[in-house]
């Protein structure tokens, strides 16, 4: 376009100096100028029309024509505002994974329910596959995508320090999720009002499964559980033949028949039809059903060490492992090789020794103490594993425990196991959370010198801890 204008300008100059008399030349030059200007305008207009996108026609679709997964149909709205909303909501040609498309999917089925006490979702695997086909950008890598789900009560804690502790626990989960590219959902309402306390997790997990078809795994983590190894990644490949992962001990399940043979405060469940069916059966033992008292009696009779009469989620899960092993047990992985969640009483006292051992390792291996951006921490975590592979896990190990679970402490209510005092719980939580925070702050050039003092940090010198 610029070269065309330049050429026309040169032509105008030549016309001015063609030797004609001034009056006639003025008229002639004016005609030539107007003609050239018209040509220039047409050229510019042609180029602009060619390169600028044509306005997209308004999509002429009606939701009433969509065939839904269950064969039902939705009614369309004929109001101008609804039409305008439909036009703005969809960008059919956009590759942006955050844009939805107008093609129908399971969300358009009026019979779909997020509620745990609604009829179980059917054909969930097929529904997810079809949804992912509509969202190819999200389909890539979906087989290893995880959503962490956690939460707490809606109202302020009774314990004066409870909300502070819950905030610290949530920060800990956000730090871990950020480092490992995991999305997190924090819920603080009851999706089924009758499913209180430990039963509140099942309605939340079911709703998260429906809300996130792009994830393969839902990872429930209790509010009072802290990540104390920020580098460790769940070995998802180990669970490829399973749909539920819990921490526990098979001999305590099948031989001792103990209700504490597993811990249901942390579990990983696959986003699939098996899980939908399992959650439905598991939830039927809950307080929203007329059989709640009956299930309390059954579980109390089954587990001689169960000390309270109510039906609880953990006992219910062990019961299904015992009584319906062929139906459910083959797809449940009972993890005992690492601290998928670990009891805090046997862990917290080892933090100082673990810190010392890791510092000794880093003094020997310069690559482990090299400064680096937080985004590439994963590669340093994998390198560290090479020097930890012979350390192993267990009570005598000096490995960082993956998750430290403060079961029995109840930071929000202030209630706690009578075996220890509330101050014991509080100090242990501070130590665990500060121990984990040091692993995060290391990438920002600081460290807490005292695990019981979360407010003080020291800058780290270059090549620390050499």
C-alpha positions in Angstrom: 0.0 0.0 0.0 2.9 2.4 0.8 4.7 1.6 -2.5 1.5 2.4 -4.5 1.1 5.8 -2.8 4.8 6.6 -3.5 4.4 5.7 -7.2 1.3 7.8 -7.6 3.1 10.7 -5.9 6.0 10.5 -8.5 3.4 10.5 -11.3 1.8 13.6 -9.9 5.2 15.4 -9.9 5.9 14.4 -13.5 2.5 15.8 -14.6 3.2 19.1 -13.0 6.4 19.6 -15.1 5.1 18.6 -18.5 5.6 22.2 -20.1 1.9 23.2 -20.5 0.7 26.7 -19.9 -0.3 27.5 -16.3 -4.1 27.8 -16.5 -4.6 24.8 -18.6 -1.9 22.9 -16.7 -3.8 23.7 -13.5 -7.0 22.2 -14.8 -5.3 19.2 -16.3 -3.3 18.6 -13.1 -6.5 18.8 -11.1 -8.1 16.1 -13.2 -5.1 13.9 -13.0 -4.9 14.5 -9.2 -8.5 13.5 -8.7 -8.1 10.5 -10.9 -5.0 9.3 -9.1 -6.7 9.9 -5.7 -9.6 7.7 -6.8 -7.3 5.0 -7.9 -5.4 5.2 -4.6 -8.6 5.0 -2.6 -9.8 1.9 -4.6 -6.4 0.2 -4.1 -6.5 0.9 -0.4 -10.1 -0.2 -0.1 -9.4 -3.5 -2.0 -6.4 -4.3 0.3 -8.4 -3.5 3.4 -11.3 -5.7 2.3 -9.0 -8.6 1.5 -7.0 -8.6 4.8 -9.7 -7.6 7.3 -11.8 -10.5 8.6 -15.4 -10.6 7.4 -18.0 -10.2 10.2 -19.1 -13.7 11.2 -22.8 -14.3 10.6 -24.9 -14.6 13.7 -25.2 -18.4 14.5 -28.6 -19.6 13.7 -28.9 -22.4 16.1 -31.7 -23.3 18.5 -31.2 -25.4 21.6 -34.5 -27.0 20.9 -32.9 -28.9 18.0 -30.2 -30.4 20.2 -30.5 -34.1 20.9 -29.4 -34.6 24.5 -27.4 -37.7 25.8 -30.6 -39.1 27.3 -32.8 -38.3 24.4 -34.5 -35.4 26.1 -34.7 -31.9 24.6 -34.3 -28.4 26.1 -36.7 -25.6 25.3 -35.3 -22.6 23.4 -35.8 -19.0 24.4 -37.1 -16.5 21.8 -36.4 -13.4 23.8 -34.0 -10.9 22.2 -31.8 -10.9 25.3 -31.5 -14.7 25.1 -30.5 -14.5 21.5 -27.9 -11.9 22.2 -26.5 -13.9 25.0 -26.3 -17.0 22.8 -24.4 -15.0 20.1 -21.9 -13.7 22.6 -21.4 -16.9 24.5 -20.0 -19.0 21.7 -17.0 -18.6 19.5 -17.3 -21.7 17.3 -13.9 -21.3 15.6 -12.0 -20.4 18.7 -9.3 -22.9 19.8 -9.3 -21.4 23.3 -9.9 -24.3 25.7 -11.8 -22.0 28.1 -14.5 -21.3 25.4 -17.4 -23.6 25.3 -19.0 -24.7 22.0 -22.7 -24.8 21.1 -22.8 -28.5 20.4 -24.8 -30.4 23.0 -23.2 -32.5 25.7 -24.2 -34.0 29.0 -24.5 -30.6 30.7 -27.6 -29.9 28.5 -29.4 -32.9 30.1 -32.0 -31.5 32.5 -31.9 -34.9 34.3 -28.2 -34.5 35.3 -27.7 -33.9 39.0 -24.6 -32.9 41.0 -26.3 -34.2 44.2 -25.0 -37.2 46.0 -28.6 -38.3 46.9 -29.8 -38.1 43.2 -29.9 -41.1 40.9 -26.4 -42.1 40.0 -25.0 -40.6 36.7 -25.0 -43.3 34.0 -22.6 -43.7 31.0 -20.2 -41.3 32.7 -17.2 -42.7 30.8 -18.9 -42.1 27.5 -20.1 -38.7 28.5 -16.5 -37.6 29.5 -15.1 -39.0 26.2 -17.6 -37.0 24.2 -17.0 -33.9 26.2 -13.2 -34.2 25.7 -13.7 -34.6 22.0 -15.4 -31.2 22.0 -12.5 -29.8 23.9 -9.4 -31.2 22.3 -7.1 -28.7 24.0 -8.2 -30.1 27.4 -8.1 -33.7 26.2 -4.4 -33.6 25.8 -2.8 -34.9 29.0 -6.2 -35.6 30.6 -5.2 -39.1 31.6 -2.8 -37.7 34.3 -4.7 -34.5 35.3 -5.6 -34.2 38.9 -8.0 -31.9 40.8 -7.4 -31.4 44.5 -10.5 -31.0 46.6 -10.6 -29.9 50.2 -12.7 -27.7 52.5 -13.9 -26.7 55.9 -17.0 -25.3 57.6 -18.9 -22.3 56.4 -19.0 -20.4 59.7 -16.1 -19.1 61.9 -14.3 -21.6 64.0 -15.2 -22.0 67.7 -11.5 -22.3 68.5 -10.0 -18.8 68.5 -7.0 -20.0 66.6 -8.9 -22.3 64.3 -9.4 -20.1 61.3 -5.7 -19.1 61.4 -4.7 -22.7 61.3 -7.1 -23.5 58.4 -5.7 -20.6 56.4 -2.2 -22.0 57.0 -3.3 -25.5 56.0 -4.9 -24.1 52.8 -1.8 -22.1 51.9 0.1 -25.3 52.2 -2.1 -27.1 49.8 -2.0 -24.1 47.3 1.8 -24.1 47.5 1.9 -27.8 46.7 -0.7 -27.5 43.9 1.1 -24.6 42.3 4.4 -26.4 42.2 2.8 -29.4 40.5 0.3 -27.8 38.2 -2.7 -29.1 40.0 -6.0 -27.2 40.2 -7.6 -26.9 43.6 -11.2 -26.6 44.8 -11.9 -25.4 48.3 -15.5 -26.0 49.5 -17.0 -24.6 52.7 -20.7 -25.4 52.3 -22.6 -28.7 52.7 -23.9 -29.9 49.4 -26.1 -32.3 51.3 -27.1 -30.5 54.6 -27.6 -33.8 56.4 -24.2 -35.2 55.5 -22.1 -33.4 58.2 -18.6 -33.8 59.5 -16.7 -36.7 57.9 -19.6 -37.4 55.5 -19.4 -34.0 53.9 -16.6 -35.1 51.6 -18.7 -37.5 49.5 -21.2 -34.9 48.1 -18.3 -32.6 47.4 -16.3 -35.2 45.5 -19.3 -36.3 43.5 -20.0 -32.7 42.5 -16.3 -32.1 41.6 -16.4 -35.2 39.3 -19.3 -33.7 37.3 -17.9 -30.2 37.3 -14.5 -31.3 36.0 -14.7 -33.9 33.2 -11.2 -32.8 32.1 -9.5 -34.4 35.1 -8.8 -38.1 35.5 -8.4 -38.0 39.3 -10.1 -36.3 42.1 -7.8 -36.0 45.1 -9.6 -35.4 48.4 -7.3 -34.0 51.2 -8.7 -33.2 54.7 -8.4 -29.7 55.9 -6.1 -30.8 58.7 -3.6 -32.6 56.4 -0.4 -30.8 55.4 2.0 -31.6 52.6 5.4 -32.0 54.2 7.4 -33.1 51.1 6.8 -30.4 48.4 8.9 -32.3 45.8 7.1 -35.7 46.0 4.7 -36.6 43.2 2.0 -39.2 43.4 3.1 -42.2 41.4 0.0 -42.3 39.2 1.5 -45.0 37.0 1.3 -47.4 39.9 -2.4 -47.0 40.1 -3.3 -47.5 36.4 -5.3 -50.6 37.1 -7.1 -49.1 40.1 -9.8 -46.5 40.6 -9.4 -45.6 44.3 -6.2 -45.1 46.3 -6.2 -45.0 50.1 -3.6 -45.2 52.8 -3.9 -48.3 55.0 -2.6 -51.7 56.0 -4.1 -54.9 54.3 -3.4 -57.1 57.3 -5.4 -54.8 59.5 -8.3 -54.8 57.0 -8.6 -58.5 56.3 -7.1 -60.1 59.4 -7.7 -57.7 62.3 -10.9 -56.2 60.8 -10.1 -52.9 62.3 -12.0 -49.7 61.5 -8.6 -47.8 61.7 -7.0 -50.1 59.1 -7.3 -47.3 56.6 -7.6 -43.5 56.7 -10.4 -42.0 54.6 -9.2 -38.4 55.2 -6.9 -38.5 52.1 -7.9 -40.5 49.0 -7.5 -40.4 45.2 -10.5 -41.5 43.1 -10.6 -41.9 39.4 -13.2 -39.8 37.6 -15.1 -42.7 36.0 -18.3 -44.7 36.1 -16.9 -47.1 38.6 -16.3 -44.2 41.0 -19.8 -42.8 40.4 -21.3 -46.2 41.3 -19.0 -46.6 44.3 -19.7 -43.1 45.7 -23.4 -43.9 45.4 -23.1 -47.1 47.4 -20.7 -45.6 50.0 -23.0 -42.6 50.5 -26.0 -44.8 51.3 -24.5 -45.4 54.7 -24.6 -41.7 55.5 -27.0 -39.7 57.7 -29.2 -38.5 54.8 -30.6 -42.0 54.5 -33.3 -43.8 56.6 -30.8 -46.7 57.1 -28.3 -44.5 59.0 -28.9 -46.1 62.4 -29.0 -49.6 60.9 -25.6 -49.0 59.3 -24.3 -47.8 62.6 -25.3 -51.1 64.2 -23.8 -53.1 61.3 -20.5 -51.3 61.4 -20.2 -51.5 65.2 -20.9 -55.2 65.1 -18.4 -55.7 62.3 -15.5 -53.8 63.8 -15.0 -54.7 67.5 -12.6 -51.8 68.0 -15.1 -49.1 66.8 -15.8 -47.0 69.9 -18.7 -44.9 68.7 -22.1 -46.0 67.4 -22.6 -43.8 64.4 -22.1 -44.9 60.8 -18.9 -43.2 59.5 -17.3 -43.0 56.1 -14.1 -44.7 57.1 -15.8 -47.8 58.7 -18.1 -47.9 55.7 -15.2 -48.0 53.3 -13.5 -50.8 55.2 -16.8 -52.7 55.3 -17.0 -52.6 51.5 -13.5 -53.9 51.2 -14.3 -56.8 53.5 -17.8 -57.7 52.4 -17.8 -56.8 48.7 -14.2 -57.3 47.8 -14.9 -58.9 44.4 -17.1 -56.0 43.4 -15.0 -53.1 44.8 -11.8 -54.3 46.4 -10.0 -55.3 43.2 -10.1 -51.7 42.0 -9.0 -50.2 45.4 -5.3 -49.8 46.0 -4.3 -49.8 49.7 -1.1 -47.7 49.8 1.4 -48.5 52.6 4.8 -47.9 50.9 5.0 -44.2 51.6 3.2 -41.6 53.7 0.2 -41.0 51.4 -1.0 -39.7 54.7 0.8 -40.2 58.0 -0.2 -39.9 61.6 1.4 -36.7 63.0 2.3 -38.2 66.4 4.9 -40.4 64.8 6.2 -37.8 62.3 6.6 -34.4 63.8 9.3 -35.3 66.2 11.6 -36.2 63.3 11.5 -32.9 61.4 14.7 -31.5 62.9 16.6 -34.7 62.1 15.2 -34.8 58.6 16.2 -31.2 58.0 19.8 -32.0 59.2 20.0 -35.0 56.9 18.8 -33.1 53.8 21.3 -30.4 54.5 24.1 -32.9 54.7 23.0 -34.4 51.4 23.0 -31.0 49.8 26.5 -30.2 51.1 27.7 -33.3 49.3 25.8 -32.7 46.0 26.3 -29.2 44.6 23.6 -29.6 42.0 21.0 -29.9 44.8 21.8 -26.6 46.4 21.9 -24.7 43.1 19.6 -21.7 43.0 16.8 -22.1 40.5 13.4 -20.8 39.5 10.4 -22.3 41.3 8.9 -23.4 38.0 11.8 -25.9 37.4 11.8 -27.3 40.9 10.5 -30.6 39.6 13.8 -31.5 37.9 15.6 -30.9 41.2 13.1 -33.0 43.0 13.8 -35.9 40.6 17.5 -35.4 41.0 17.1 -35.6 44.8 15.2 -38.9 44.4 18.4 -40.5 43.1 20.1 -39.8 46.4 17.0 -40.9 48.4 16.2 -44.2 46.7 18.1 -46.2 49.2 16.6 -44.4 52.2 13.2 -45.9 52.0 10.1 -45.0 54.1 8.8 -46.0 57.4 9.2 -44.9 61.0 13.0 -45.2 61.0 13.4 -43.3 57.7 14.7 -39.8 57.5 12.8 -39.1 54.3 10.4 -36.2 54.3 6.9 -37.6 54.9 4.7 -36.8 52.0 1.5 -35.8 54.0 1.3 -35.3 57.7 -2.3 -35.7 58.9 -3.4 -34.2 62.2 -6.3 -36.5 62.7 -7.7 -36.2 66.3 -6.6 -32.6 66.7 -9.7 -30.8 65.3 -8.2 -27.3 64.9 -11.5 -25.6 64.2 -13.6 -26.9 67.0 -10.9 -27.1 69.6 -11.7 -30.6 70.5 -8.9 -33.1 70.5 -8.0 -36.6 71.5 -7.6 -36.8 75.3 -4.2 -38.5 74.8 -2.6 -35.1 74.3 -3.3 -31.4 75.0 -4.5 -28.7 72.6 -1.1 -27.0 72.9 0.6 -30.1 71.7 -1.6 -30.1 68.6 -1.0 -26.4 68.0 2.8 -26.7 68.3 2.9 -29.8 66.1 0.9 -28.1 63.4 3.2 -25.0 63.5 6.2 -27.2 63.1 4.8 -29.2 60.2 3.5 -26.1 58.3 6.8 -24.2 58.8 8.8 -27.3 57.8 6.8 -27.4 54.6 7.0 -23.6 54.1 10.8 -23.7 54.3 10.8 -25.9 51.2 8.7 -23.2 49.4 10.6 -20.2 50.7 13.9 -21.7 49.7 13.1 -20.8 46.1 12.5 -17.2 47.2 15.8 -16.9 49.0 14.7 -17.2 52.6 14.2 -19.8 55.3 12.6 -20.0 58.8 15.4 -20.6 61.3 12.9 -21.9 63.9 10.1 -24.3 63.1 8.0 -22.9 66.0 8.3 -19.3 64.8 6.5 -18.9 61.4 6.9 -15.2 61.3 10.7 -14.9 61.2 12.8 -15.6 58.1 16.5 -15.3 57.3 18.0 -14.6 53.9 20.0 -17.5 52.4 23.6 -16.9 51.3 24.8 -18.0 47.9 25.5 -21.7 47.7 23.6 -22.5 50.8 24.2 -24.8 52.7 27.7 -25.4 51.6 
